[in-house]
Amino acid sequence: MEQPRNLKQQKGLIIAKEKSIKKVTEDTWRVQSQKNCTKYHTIKVTPDGAKCSCPNWKREKEKCKHILSLIHISEPTRRTPI
């Protein structure tokens, strides 16, 4: 696995190692918030890429730390791009 290059990637790796990431459906995941352990963000994987319910993704429309955490845990078995 590639080493994280920036802060967002580092946070994604921490979430992948320390937080709950659960598959809800074939294309939907719930990722535990890094700041609030009672909150979860929903990631929907589509043919166009992944979308997250977090404020950062809604604002920037780029891979957030939650999407990056999902990439970290699925890297060896991923068949479709996230």
N, C-alpha and C positions, 0 to 999 in steps of 0.2 A: 504494500500500500504506500502511496506517495505521502511524503511528510507535508503537514499543513504549512502554507506559505504566508498566510495573513491571519489577522485576529479572528475574522469570521470563521475561517477554516479551523482554527485552533478551538474555538468555542463549539463548533460542530463536532469535533472529535471528543471533546469533554462530554457533551451531551450523549454521544454514542456510547461512551464508556460508563457514564454514571446515572443516566436518566432512563425512564421507561419509554420504550418505543414499541408500539403495538400495531399490528396489521389488523385493520377493521374489515376491509373487503379486498378484493383482488387489486384494486388501484387506490385504496385509501388507507392512510396511516395516521395514528395519533402519537404525537411527540410531547413528552412532558416539558413544561417550561423550565428554563434554567433558573429563573428568579423566583418563581412561585410554584412549589411542588404540587399544589392542588389544581393548577391550570394546565390544560393541554392545547396544543395547536394541531389543526387538521391539515394534512398534506394529501393532495389529490394528484396522482400521477396520470398524465394524459399523453397522447402522442406528440403534443407540442411541448412537453416538459412538465415540471412539477409546479404546483401552486400551493401556497401556504396561507393559513388564516392569520398569521402574525402581522402586526403593524408594519414591520420592516419590509416584508414581501409586498404588502399592499401599496406601500409608498414607492418602493424602488423597482418592483417587478423583476428582481434578480434573485439568484439563489441565496436564501437566508441560512442562518446557522442550523435551523431545523431540517431544511432540505439537505444540507451538507451532512448532518448527522445520519440521515437515512442513506445517503450515498456511502458513508463510511461503513455502515453495517451490511450493506448489500453489495459492496464492490466485488467480492469473489463470485457471486451468483447472478449478478445483474444481467439481464438480456436486453432490456430496453433503456434508452437514455433517460436520465432524470434531469 
